[in-house]
Amino acid sequence: MDVRRSRRRTRTVSAYRDGERTVVLIPARFTPAEEREWVDRMVTRLEAADRRRNPLEGDLLERARELSRRHLDGLARPASVAWVENQHHRWGSCTPADGSIRLSSRLQGMPSWVLDYVLLHELAHLLVPTHSRAFWALLESYPRTERARGFLAGVDHATGREGPGHHDDDEDVTDGDAAPDGHRVVRVDGVGDGSSAVEVVTTSR
């Protein structure tokens, strides 16, 4: 844990991960009691953000079922959702015959709305195996479809992974192959949508 005080910081507290270390930035005026309170609060929020961005497989299945209920009238019924390490050219894949969904582990740590889009994309494939108009119509109720697609395309470009497996008109559903975590800064207080680099929380003063 690294707590850093700043005279320039007067009304905000920030926290982020630097590898295995947690860094909390606080105003220089904070008393020791305020420091303890805000460090505990920010660590708790970072841990909650970590769970949202990197959920366990059991949580993924429930998340997928909730997305199906919310956006697909519960018609897509996933039987399993698993992280996999061998999907290097796809974000996700599914097998409609058995209701299984596989997500690339490269998605771990990305904004929750990006993960939700990939999950919903594979859920829609359980109903429509191709990228037809009927398929895209299923995603119309998800408000961040285009934004998530742009986010993932940007990651592909930045990591040099652009290729046939990443295009939305690639209709192979059954076989599947994201941003490296490394130095990660996590948004924890809902200031924005998770896509920016730094978390900022406004204090009460």
C-alpha positions, 0 to 999 in steps of 0.5 A: 500500500502506497499512500501519497499526500498532495498539497494540490489535491484539496477535494479529491481522493484517487486510487489505482493499481500499480502492478501488485501495489495499491496507490491512494492519493489524498489531500495533504490536509487529511488527518490520520483518521481521515486517511485511514477512512479514505484508504479503507473506502478506496481499497474496498471500491477497488476490490469491488471494481476488480470483481466486476472486471474479472468475475469468477466463472460462476458469477459470469454465468449469472451475469449472462443469464441476467443479460439474457433476461434484460435484453433478450427476453430470457430466450438465450439460456446459457448452460456455462460460461468459462474463461479460456486462455487459447482464444487469441483471435476472438473475444468470445465463442459459443456452441449453440448445441450445448449452450456453452460460451467461452470468453477470452481471458484477455477480456479480464480487467476491461470495463464491465460494459465491454465484457457485457457486450461480448457476453450479450454478443455470444448470447445472441449467437445462441439464438442466431448463429450468423451475423445477419440482420436478425442477429444485430437486431437482438443487440439493439437494446444494448446501448453500448454496442457500437461503443464496445465494438469500437473499444475492442477494435481499438485494442485489436489495432493497438496490440496488432491482433487485427485479422479475420477472427476479429471481424463481425462478419466472420460467422464462425460461432463454434470455434473461438480464440484483449488489453494487457493488464500490466499497469492498471488504473481502475475506475471505482466510483462511477465517475464516467464509464470505466474507460478512462485511466484514473479514478476520482472520488469527490470528498465531502469537503 
